[in-house]
Amino acid sequence: MMQLFQVGPTFITAFMAALVEFVEALTVILAVGSIRGWRYALIGSLSALGVLCLLVLVFGQSLSLIPLTLVQLIVGTLILLFGLRWLRKAILRASGVIPLHDEATAFAKESTLLKQCHTTHQGTFDKVAFLTTFKIVMLEGVEVIFIVIALGASGHLYHSAILGAISALIIVLALGLALHRPLSTVPENALKFCVGILLAAFGTFWVGEGIGLQWPTADWTIVWLIISYFIAAQLLIYASQKASKKSMPLIKKAVSPIKLNVIGIIGQQLLKLFVDDLLLAIGIIVWIILAWLLMPYLTLTYSVIASLFWLGLTALLSITVLKIKA
């Protein structure tokens, strides 16, 4: 029963997160293939997949050599940063502060940018097609790999996490081949909201384990964390919607043209993988360090300490969501 309880959420989280990322990657690949041709679009995608497979082999094996407590603390912190970043953006989307992500719009926008690029003669290397698909598969794939490795390493459930990601990949590829158009009907925004909650719950639990926090209900604490983050997110959506009526709408940033400095773009996106809002990222790290240092000196019950730890993280999320209205 407990093994199923651990495997199930890991599979679902990896599946939903991978589904979101693969749908976004498919949109760009379809745009490149339809505008620039399929040859170098597929070569760029497959090249990125090869690099990603090497990353899995290297980092997956390396983490198995590190003590579990240290893995839970380090990986838990990263997945907490990642999860709260996703949850924050999902709350802002749900409250109307930032626009919902639409794959049909993204496809049209990417197609327009690709048409503006210099065309190549038939038979010559298409740098734009290759680098555009290589970049998107790398960026989205790195996020999937991180989630899979993090979920697998912290709970020794690699098979469940990998199976979830592979299942999502198969479904997206099958639908892409069958429909030949963006999967705009996939409830991507709702999936991101759910994944943000799940990752935030897992990250909070594993960081707590890493700093020596004794969760009152052991592994079942993850369920209560999921419920607590869901309730907090709903309250923040309501508060954000109410505040948005009294503030000026956000100015939408202009779309920048395609850049071919793929290494620089990937490096920048890797940083954004964990740090979207600097205040939130710094606050999370400071709160974890503070809790770690104070843990041996606290005389409170485990339930109170656990509640305070979660409340601190939720307070940071609330501040960074509502400060948009300031």
N, C-alpha and C positions, 0 to 999 in steps of 0.2 A: 504493500500500500504506500509506504513512504517512498520507495524507489519510484513508483509511478507518479507520485506527487512531485518528485524532483525532476523526472524526465519530461513530464507533460509541459510545465511552464517553460522549460528550456527549449523544447522543440517549437512551441508556439511563438515564443519571443524571437528566436532565430528565423523562423519561417516568415513572420509578418515583417520584420525588419528587412530581411533579404528581398521580400516581395516588393516593398516600396523602392528600394535601391535599384533593383533589376528593371522595374517598370520605367524609372527615370532614365536609366541607361538605354533601354530599348527605344525610347522616344527619340533620342539623339541619333542612335544608329540608323533608325528608319529614315530620319531626315537626311542624313549623310548619304545613305544608299540611294534614296530616290532622287536626290539632286546631283550628287557627284559620281554615282556609280557604286556597285556593290563590291567590286574587287578589293579596293584598298580600305573600304569601310570594314569588311570582314577581316582583312589582314591586320588592321589596327586593333580590332576587338580581340582577335585570337592571340596577338602578341601580348596584349595587356593581361589576358587570362593566364598565359604562360608565366609572366612575371609574378602574378598573384599566387599561383601554385607554389612557386619557389619561396615566397614569403611565408606561406602556410607551413611548409616543411621546416624552414629555419626557425621561425618564432614559436611554432607549436612544440617542437622538440626542446627548445631552450627553456620554455616555461616549466616543462616537466622536471627540470633539474633544480628548480627553486622551491624552498619550503612552502607548504600550502598557506601558512599564516601570512607570509610576506606576499605571496601571489594575491591572496584575498585583499590585502591592504592596497597594493599598487594597482592591480587590475580593477579592484572595486572602486578605487578613487577615479580611475579613468572612465569606467562605465557610468559612474555617478555623474561626472562632468558631462559625458555624452548624453545620458538619459535626461538630465534636467535641462540641457540645452534643447533637446527635441521637445520636451514637455513645455518649456517656456514658449517656443515658437508655435506649438500646437494651440496653446491657450490664446496667444495673440491672434492666430488665424481664426479660431472659433469665436472670438469676441469682435472680430471685424477690424482689428487694429492694422493687421497686414493682410494682403489678399490671399485667398485660398490658392493652392497650387493646382493648375489645370494643365494636363498633359497635351490637350489639343492646342491650347495657346502656346505652350512651350515648343511644340512641333512646328507651328507656323512661324514663330519667332526665330527658331534655329534655321529653318528653311530659308527665311529672308536673308539672314546673315551669310549663309552658305552661297546663295546666289550672287552676293556682292563680292565674293572672293574671286581671284583670278582663276580662270578655267585652264585645264591642262589638255594637251593633245592626247589622243587615244594611244595607249601603249606606254606613256611616260608615267613616272612616279607621281602620284597625287598626294602631295605633302599635307594639304588641308584635310582631305578625307582620312588619311592614316592617323594624323595627330589628333584630330577631333574625336574620333572613335577610341583611340588609345587613351586619351585623357579622360573621357567620361567613364570608360570601363574601369580604369585605374582608380579614379576618385570614388565611384560608387562601390567598386569591389573592395577597396581598402576598408570602407566602413563595414561591409559585410564580414570581412575577415576579422576585423577587430572584435565585432560582436560575437562571432563564432568562437574565436580563441578565448575571449574573456569569459563567456558562458561555460565553455568546456573546461578551462583551466581552473576556475574557481570552484566548480562543483564536480570535477572529474567526470564530466558528461560530454566529452568530445563527440561521441557518436550521435547523440541526440541533437546537438547543435548543428553538426555537419549535415545530418539528414534533413533537418528543417530548412537549411539554406539550399541544399540541392533540390529539395522538393519545390521550393519557390522558383528556382532557376528553370526547372523542367516545365513548370506551368507557364511561366512568362515566355519561354522560347516557343512552346507549343501554340500559345495564343498569338504570338507575334507572327509565326509562320503561317498560321491559318487566316489571320485577319489582315495582315500587312498594313496595319495602321496603329496609332498610339492607343494604349489601353486606358482611355479617358474614363471608362465606366468603373474602373477599379476605385473603391472608396479610399483614395490615398491619404487624404487629410485625416480621416477617422483612424486609419491604420497608424499613422504617425502619432496621433494622440494616445492610442493604446500602447504602442511600443515605448513611447516616452515614459508612461506610467510604469510599465513592466521593468524597463531598464533602471529607472530611478529606485524602484523597490529592491531589485536585485543588488544594485550598487550600494544602497544604504545598508542592506543586510550584510554584505560581504565586508564592507569597511568596518562595520561594527564588530564583526568577527575578528578582523585583523587587528583592531586596537584593543581587543580583550573584553569587549562588551558581551555580557551574558544575556542573550535574548530570552525573555520570560517564557515564550512558548516554542523555543527551539526553531526548527525549520518552518513551522506553521506561522511564524512571524511574518514571512514573506506575504502571506495572504492578507494579514492585517495591514501591512505596509501598502499593498496594492489598493486596498479599500480606502486607506487614509489619504494616499496621494490622489485617488480619483475624486474623493469628496473635496479635498483642498483645491484641485484643479477646477471643479465645477464652481466653487465659491469665487475663485479668481476670475473665471470667465464672466460671472455675473457682475463682480466689482469692476472689471475692466470695461464691460459693455456700458455700465452705468456711468463710468468716468468718461468714456469716449463721447458721450452726448454733450459734455461740457468743454471739450477741447477741440482744437483745430485738427483736421485730418492730416495724416502724415504725407509728406511729399514723396512721390515714388521716384526712385533713382533711375537715371537713364541707363539704358542697356549698352554695355560697352561692346565693341567689336571683338571678333574672335582673335585671341592672341596665340601665337605659335610657340611661345617659350614654355613648353610643356612641363619642364622640370620645376621652374619657378612657380607655375600655377599649382602643380601638385603639392609642392612644399607649403604654399600658402593655404591650400585647402586642408592639408593634414593638420595644420594648426587650428583651423576653424572647426575641425572635427570635434575638438574638446572645448575650444574657447570661442564662443560667439559673443557673449557679453562678458567683458573683462571683470566687472564687479562681481558677477555671479561666480566666475571661475576662482578668483582670488578668495572670495568669501567662503566657498566650499573648502578649499585647501586649508585656510586659516582655522575654520571651524573643526575640521578633522584633526589638525595638529593640536589644537587647544583641548579637544576631548581626549585625545591620546595622552597628553601630558597630565591632565587632571584626573583621569580615570583611577589611578591607584589611591588618590586621596579622598575620593567621594565616599560618603557613608550612607548615601541614599539607597533605596531598594533598586533592584535591577529594572523593574517596571518604570520607575520614575526616571532613571538615567536614560533608558531607551526612548522614553517619550520626549525628554528634553533634547536628545540628539536629533530625533526626527523633527521636532518643532524648530530647531535652529536651521535645519536645511530648508524647511518649508517657509520660514521667515525670509531667508535669502531669495528663494524663488519668488515670493510675493513682492518683495522690494523691487526686484529687477523687472517684474511684469508691470507693476503699477507705476514705476518711475517714468515709463513711456509717456504718461499723462502729465508729468510735472511740467 
